[in-house]
Amino acid sequence: MMNKFMLIIFLVFTLVGCDQSIGQSQNQSGENQTEADSYLLSPDDFEKAYKEKEGAKLLDIRTNMEVKNGYIEGMEQVDWFRGDFKSIVENKFDKNDPLFVYCGIGGRSQGCVDMLKQAGYKEVYELRGGMKGWEKANKPIKKS
């Protein structure tokens, strides 16, 4: 009985591991990523793509308190925790324009990107590691 259980556990982990490697590629920084997170960009790739994409908009979804500590130049801030977040974003940003999203460390932006894609936004990019990743990469930060 124990051998069957161990065999099942082994097969599950093997299948999960195989599933995660399907469709992987490397971004410009050499990090592995899957097709599903192909718009999850390192700070270098995020900065480069934002500068190169025509009509690109930068969305900071952190709170006002977080923004006071520094932000990426050119951003428009809409607090993810606002009850009317989705309607504000839909009124502020065209669904056909590339939209670059970041938060503090990457947790909120992942949910935001999913929500925006479901709402019909065509190109949504997320900053890997959020503002902390940006700072760690020694990227320029504006202060109010």
GIKAFEN-V197749 format. One record per run of one state. SS is the DSSP state (H for helix, E for strand, L for the rest). FROM is the first residue (numbers start at 1). TO is the last residue. Records with the same first field share a line. If there is no record, write none. Layout:
BEGIN
SS=FROM-TO  FROM-TO
END
This chain:
BEGIN
L=1-1  22-24  27-31  34-34  38-39  42-42  53-56  61-63  69-70  72-74  78-84  93-98  103-106  119-123  128-129  137-141  143-144
H=2-21  35-37  43-52  64-68  85-92  107-118  130-136
E=25-26  32-33  40-41  57-60  71-71  75-77  99-102  124-127  142-142
END
